[in-house]
Amino acid sequence: MRESRNCSGDGPRVYLEYDQEVERCPWSMVTEEVKLWITIWQQFTAMGVLPFGGSDLMEYPAQYLEAFSLCEQVKNEALEAAQKAHQKDQERQRVQNRRR
């Protein structure tokens, strides 16, 4: 599967439905540190759990708040892009239905 997604970046260009500009598997370009921050953020948003106990984000170093804010920003941008794409697709379908 890694080969078909061009995770190494050495193979042919991969065209993904959601982004024709992507040339290789997006997850292959994410570092292990970033994956760890995403996991910590996901656990906090899903269960209110922080890595060293407690649930008050303000008791943690500023890097946690910065990382969580960035994760939320990326999530919101992705959701907005997906909504726009969905609306565009619905409009395209309406136009096609009118032509019939």
C-alpha positions, 0 to 999 in steps of 0.5 A: 500500500505504501508503494501505491500511495508513493509514500517515499516520493520516489515513484509516480505521482499520486492523484488523490480525490481531495487534492490533485496537487499532492504528489505523495502520501500526506502522512509520509511527510508528517514527522513522528513528533507531529504525529505525537502532538496530533495524538495528544490533541485527539485524546484531549478533545475526545476524552479530556485526558492530558499526558501527565494527568489532569484536565486543565490545559492551562496548567501545561506549558505554552507549547501544548496550547500552541499545538492544540490551537494549530490542530484546531485551526487545521481541523477547521480549515479542512472542514471548511474546505470539505463543506465548500467542496460538498456545496460545489458538488451539490450545485453541479448536480443541480445544474446537471438535473436541470439539463435533463 
